[in-house]
Amino acid sequence: MKSREDIIEIDFTDQIKESQADEKAGYPPNCNDGYVEKDGKCIKEKAEAQYPGENCPRRKDGVPKKKKKKRATKRGEFRDKSGKLKKTKADYSELWERVNSK
């Protein structure tokens, strides 16, 4: 009887994925719809890039523009829930004078 050490495990997942991809794309020269023959293989045609957010501003190549990073808040500022920059209402001039007068 063979022990577990003598048994070799073989993984066929890569071969299965490749065969499924071949069936989906077709075989040259008869490539399926949406695929083009190139270097003896059926390769997916370049389609327009699909990006989420249809109403966002885009660059010339169709890629969404990156959002500008918000600057760090300075002393006496804070951001409200919507992210807008606000000034603090407190006036620290009296406290500053008391601390520095001693």
HELIX and SHEET records of a PDB file:
HELIX    1   1 ARG A    4  ASP A    6  5                                   3    
HELIX    2   2 THR A   13  ALA A   25  1                                  13    
HELIX    3   3 SER A   93  SER A  101  1                                   9    
SHEET    1   A 2 GLY A  26  TYR A  27  0                                        
SHEET    2   A 2 ASN A  30  CYS A  31 -1                                        
SHEET    1   B 2 TYR A  35  LYS A  38  0                                        
SHEET    2   B 2 LYS A  41  LYS A  44 -1                                        
SHEET    1   C 2 GLU A  77  ARG A  79  0                                        
SHEET    2   C 2 LEU A  85  LYS A  87 -1                                        
END                                                                             
